[in-house]
């Protein structure tokens, strides 16, 4: 089982949009896929038309009082399940801190699902927190959206420092440009001149398109609601770049 986390320090940069669409594409490839919405705002949960509530809340899950698999919900898409967000996740740092192995508890929980899923996506809340430290230990890949603008680049540098300072083994860090508008000179210049410094930058850019913003109205990933759209094709190309090694499960 591979764990892919969409994570960034800065909010509003296309993190959830990537998680929602890539999870759908992963399942469409025939992989048994789980998307865990760790953000108390529950945007991914809302788009997949699942009730944003977990019985026992985040504390029940991280303490083991409620098995993780009991909170999993099916989506309307084959091979794609969702572990919904709960507003109690706003206190998840406190729940994780109240016990042993405080930075590895999410990974331990996911270990219990390794025979049930091929790929798990974590849609993480923005910021640096105990939850994000858990994500660093649990994830094989950190997928980081970066808007080609000054503040987004600054937080990307902070994130790289955060990952570099974490305990080994470190996840693979893969960045991609998100909400790109190539009519803007700043966007073009940043994309062309960003120092790589050994960081893997995906060649695929996700453009700033209204159809992506409309996912909340459609309540479906754009790769399902508009599979021939430019946005869907961009997510398909991104998934082809970042999908974990190994063959998809045959139906």
N, C-alpha and C positions, 0 to 999 in steps of 0.2 A: 504494500500500500504506500502510495506517495501522497505527501501533504504539500499543497500549494497555498500560500497565504498571500492575499492581496492586502498590502499594508503600506501606509505612509504616515508621516507625522502630521502633514497638513491635510485638512479636510477639503471636500469639494473639488477633487481633482480627477474623479472618474474611477475611484477604487471599486465601489459597489457595482457600477456598470460593467466593469471588467469581470468581476467575480460571477455575476449573474449570467453573462453571455458565455464566458469560457466554461463554466460548469455545465451549461446546456450543451455546448459543443462536445465537451468531454463525454457526456452521457450519450449523445447522438452517435459518437464513434463506437459505442458498445461497451464503454467502461461503466462499471457499477460506481456511481458517483454520489458523494454527499457534500452538500454545501452547509457549513455551520455559520450562521449569522451571529457574530459575536458583538455586533454594534447595537447598543440599546435602542437606537433610533429605528432599527428594524426595517430598513429600506429594502433589502433583499427579500426578507420575509413577505413584505407587502407586495412586491412585484410578483412573487410566486403564489400569491393568493392563499397564504397560510396564516392562520391566526397567530398573532404575535404574543404568545403566552406559553410559558413552560411551567408545568405543575411543580411546585417546590422551588421555582426560580433558579437562579444561577448557583446559589448556595447548595441547594439540593443536589445539583449535578457535581460540583467540584468536591463535595464532601463524600460523594458516593452513596448518599441516602436514596438517590433515584438513579437507576442505571441510565447511561447515556442513550442507549438504544430505545428506551421507553419514551424518550422525548422526540424521537425522529418521526417526521411526517412525510408521506408520499407527496409528490407533485403530480401534475397531469402529464409529465413527460416520462417515458420509459427510462429506467435505470437511473433516475435522478431523484434523490431524497433530500429533504431539508431539515436541519435542526434549527428551529426558529429562534429568533431573538426574543428576549424578555426584558422589560424595562428594569427589572432587578439587576440586569447586567451592569447598570451604572455603578453598582457596589461590588463588581466582580473582583477588583483589586483587594478589597477588604476580605472577601471570601477566600481568595487564594492565599492571602497572608496568614490566615488563621489555620495553620497546619504545617506539616512537614513537607519538604521538597517544594517549596513555594514557587520556584521558577520552572518546575517540570511537571506540574500537575495536569495541565491540559494535554501534554504529550502522553502521560500515563493513561488518561481517559481514552485517548484516541487509539492507544495500543489495543484496547479491548475490541476495536472495530476492524482490526487488520484483516480478518477473514471475511468480512462482510462487504468491503469496498475496495476498489482498485485505486481510486483517487479521492482525496478529501480536500475541499476548498475551505479556507477560513477567510471570511470577510471581516476584517479587524477594524475596531474603532481607531480613529486617528490619535496621535499623541505618543508619548513615551511613558510607559506605565508597567506595573507588574504583569498585567495581561500581555503586553507586547513582549516582555522578557520570556514569558511562557511560549509565545508564538515563535520566538527565535529558536527555542529548544525543540519545538514540535515540528517545525516546517522543514521540508527538504529544499523548497524554493520560496524566496520572497519575491513577489511580483510587485513592482513599485511604479505606479503612474506618476509622471512628472510633466506638469504644464511647462512649456518653454517660456518661463517668465522668472523674474529675479527672486521673488519670495519662494516660489516652488523649488528653485535650484538651491536656495539657502537651506531649506528644510531637507532636501535630498542629501546635501553634504552632512547635515547633522545625523541623518539616518545612517549614512555610511560609517560615520564615527561610532555610532551606537552599536552597529553590527560588528565592527572591528574590535570593539572592547568587550564583546560578549564571550562567554566561555565556549570552548570548542566542544563538538564540531559546529561550525558555522553553516547556516543554510546558503545555498547559492543565491546571489543577489542579481536579479534581472530587472532592469528599468525599461520603461517604454514611454514615449512621448504621448501625452493624452490631451484631448481638447485642443488640438492643433488647428490654427488658422493661418495658413501660409500666405494669406494676403497681408498679414502683419509682418513688418520688417523684423521686429524683435524676435518673433517666433522663428523666422528663417535663420537669423543670426545665431540664436541660442542652439538650435539643432545642429547647425553646421560647425559651431565652435566649441561645443561642450567638451571639456577634457574628460576622456574616458577613465584614466587612472586605473586601468585594469578592470573596471566595472563593465559587465556585459550590458550593452544597450541594444534592445531589439530594433531591427530595421523597420518594422511595421509601426506606423503612426496611427493613432485613433483620432480622427478629425472631430472638430466641434460641429456637431450636427443636431438639428432640432429633433430628429427622429430618435436619437438616443435619450434626450430629455423626456420624450413622450412615453418612455417605457412605463413610467408610473401611471399614466393614463391607460395604456394598453394592458398593464399588469401582466406582461410577458416579456421575455428577452427579445431583443430586436432580431436575433438570429432565428427566432421562431415566428415572430409576427411579421417580419419583412425580410425573409431569407435572401432575397435577391438585391437588397438595398446596398448602397455603398458602405454603410456602417457595418452591416452583417458580414460583408466580404472582408472588411478590415479586421474584424474580430476573428474571422476564420484564418486569415494570414498570421495574426498574432498567435493564435492557438497552435498553428503549425510550427511556429518558432519555439514556443515555450513548453509544449506538452512534455510530460515526463517520458523518459526513455522506456521502451518496451512496446509490445504490440497490444492493440486493443483486444478486448475479449470478443470472441466470436459469438454471434447470437445463437 
